[in-house]
Amino acid sequence: MVVATIPFALLFSFTMMNASGISASLLSLGAVDFGIVVDSAVVMVENIMRRYKNATTAEKQKGIIRFTYDCATEVGTEVLFAILIIILAYLPIFSFERIEGRLFKPMAFTLSFAIFGALLFTMTVVPVLMSFLYRRYFESKNPGPIEWHNPVYEWVERKYEKIVHYLVDRSKRVVTIAFTGVTGLLIVGMMSLGTEFLPSLDEGGFTLRLYFPVGISLPEAKKFIPKIRGMIYKNEQVNMILSQYGRNDDGTDPLPPNRLEIYVGLKDYKNWHEKITKEELLIRMRNELEAGLPGVKVSFSQPIMDNLSEAIMGTIADLAVFVSGQDLKEMRHISQQILDIVSKMKGASEYGIEQEGPAPQLVIRLKRAVAARYGINISDIQNVIEAAVGMEPISYLYEGPMDTPPKERALFGIAVRFAKDYRQSAREIANIPIISPKGERIPLSELAEITQEDSPTMIFRQDGKRTITVRLNVRGRDQGGFVSELQQRVKKEVKIPEGFEIRYGGQYENLARVGKQLAIVIPVTIGIIFGLLFMLYRDLKSVIVALSCIPLSLLGGIYALLARGYYFNVSAGVGFISLFGIATMAGILFVSKANHLRHDDIMMSVRESAILSAVTQLRPRLMTMLLALLGLIPATMASGVGSDVQRPLATVMVGGLASALFLVLTVMPSLYILIMETKDGLKNTSASKKNLSGDYASVYTESEIYSTVDYDDEPAISAENGKNGKKQKVVKAKKRRRVELRPSSESSPVRFEPRGDLHAVLDSQILIKPPRVSP
């Protein structure tokens, strides 16, 4: 019955995906957990089966249709609110933008569609199918499979009941230890957990970049390419190599002319004969290239992430420090100071200044007064220099038939310039003749001052400001901790003059942006969830108990990340968001059952309702959380291309569900008792007067009864004389048997089912006074 939910949920999800324009891909389907999808069906089926098994004669007389309807509506509201809360928990993911939105929004929508489809199936189809399949067993004298026993589970249930009794007898101690331990471990865990924007995505191959010294010519650098390709091909893991040197012809990739870019394709990991990881292979390549090519800087990246980073942030590095201002010389000095700090920091790798440094250039400064004396315009001098050295078109050539319109024919410029012997040195350029209006040939050296100076080869602007970028990658350390240390050291060691600005970008900029966004959206989401729970319970204390699952699950998620060496990133954040909704479902099941028990039996104490709820809800809580946990284990162990984004998410959910399951089963009953007793003003072993409905007018405490109740474990009868002189009997049975409190003068017994330790009821020493007889 539960498994039948999956195909319907998937069909509904695919239909909604098609309507929403979401394609089926690794991003949309990779993290869908069938264990989460069937949670609603598990709770519904378990409750109906338990009610079928324990159905009384009066309940059977209603007929299976009516009785199944009652069973379904008993948990229908809780299931509806729990699923709505799980879907609402994805609200922060729906608010994601840019790259994180493209990665995780499809998964959130797909999972929400599947969960909602499963909810529809659970509310409409599951009760009908249950009543149809079990009709003959319900009506037959032979109950059949409804009486099927699971000895393993029954043993677990008995042991768990004993544990719960032991813990609730020490409620204050248990809650105090749990609160102190969870709070302390959360603080330590969060302080130890590093941060990054996204986990490093393995695209299979990688991009290798080599930076040659500034000023090297293309023909000279080309001589090194065969040697470099040979050094790379020495590794048997390499499948293919594509190389590009300098700028491409279409102008879409503005690379500096001293950079060699090589794409290296790798064989499938299972075909690697050498036992080595990709990270170790890259380290080995870097060491070999830097040793074989002195003065050449080497860096590694991946093409897809490079394109995204360049399009969004203007740099391919994990971290970029932007220095903005007007004075390029001072900006270069500040950037070099920052680079010196970076080079000494742990975790810094492949660092450098993005823009090329100053290079020797020939600077021509015109003497305006001398030019005016000869009657020569400044623009005429500039045109001569440009034509002689830089090439100036003097005419154009059209290609194609003469009868073709000029706009449709190819156009080529005809350019001339001085021969190389007349322009290859400063002396020859100084001798370029300038013709005056009188026809005189005046050398350029007489009209201009010609010097050789170091000047910037590139001026990069960002947001209209001159900017120099210090780029670096972070290896073996979290980005958030690295940036925090770098900011402190720069503030302490680098003097920033007025008019200059330092800004930190790259992946860290995205991390900061998402952090600010989640800091707003997550509290709003928790507030909405709080409002839904208050609508369900109309009781603040019940809401607090239900929401206590969130910090309990948070603990396991944090330490699961630490155990696997992962950092907190957007993927892990999505895992925590998903975890909050699923963990809250366990709290809803427990609190709702305990509240229903106390509502249905006003004589039941808080302690008894907590124990009974914990025991009866053991199976659905185990099934819902274990199914979700087991369904995510394959994702935590995945190692294929693209699995890097899923592993932190799945790791958080597996660890969080494990801790929430353990702590919810052990701590929540005690927490419920403490909070609810504070509300009601009751203690487990004290008695209280209450008003009862019907003929039973009042409840009396021990001080109003002349003798006490017998506490033997065996069935016993104890007779007492009340104040009015009438006799009443208390029949005490063994644990888990039906008990009757029958006044002597009344033929109808008052019945209740203890469902736990009967001493909890008898310890309260409550007796029912016989009805008053009208005169």
Secondary structure, DSSP 8 states (H G I E B T S, - for coil): --TTHHHHHHHHHHHHHHHHT---SHHHHTT--HHHHTHHHHHHHHHHHHHHHT--HHHHTT-HHHHHHHHHHHHHHHHHHHHHHHHHTTHHHHT--HHHHHHHHHHHHHHHHHHHHHHHHHHHTHHHHHHHHTHHHHHSSS-GGGG---HHHHHHHHHHHHHHHHHHTTHHHHHHHHHHHHHHHHHHHHHH--B-SS-----SSEEEEEE--TT--HHHHHTTHHHHHHHHHTSTTEEEEEEEES--TTSSS---TTEEEEEEEE--GGG--S---HHHHHHHHHHHHHHHSTT-EEEEE-HHHHHHHHHHHS--SSEEEEEEES-HHHHHHHHHHHHHHHHTSTTEEEEEESS---EEEEEEEE-HHHHHHHT--HHHHHHHHIIIII-EEEEEEEES-TTS-GGGSEEEEEEE---GGGTSSHHHHHT-EEE-TT--EEEHHHHEEEEEEEE-S--EEETTEEEEEEEEEE-SS-HHHHHHHHHHHHHHH----TT-EEEEEEHHHHHHHHHHHHHHHHHHHHHHHHHHHHHHH--HHHHHHHHTHHHHHHHHHHHHHHHHT--B-HHHHHHHHHHHHHHHHHHHHHHHHHHHHHHH-TT--HHHHHHHHHHHTHHHHHHHHHHHHHHHHHHHH--STTTTTHHHHHHHHHHHHHHHHHHHHHHHHHHHHHHHHHHHT--TT-----B-STT--BEE-GGGSSS-----SS-EEEEEE-TTS-EEEEEE--TTS-EEEEETT-SS-EEE---S-THHHHTT--EE-------
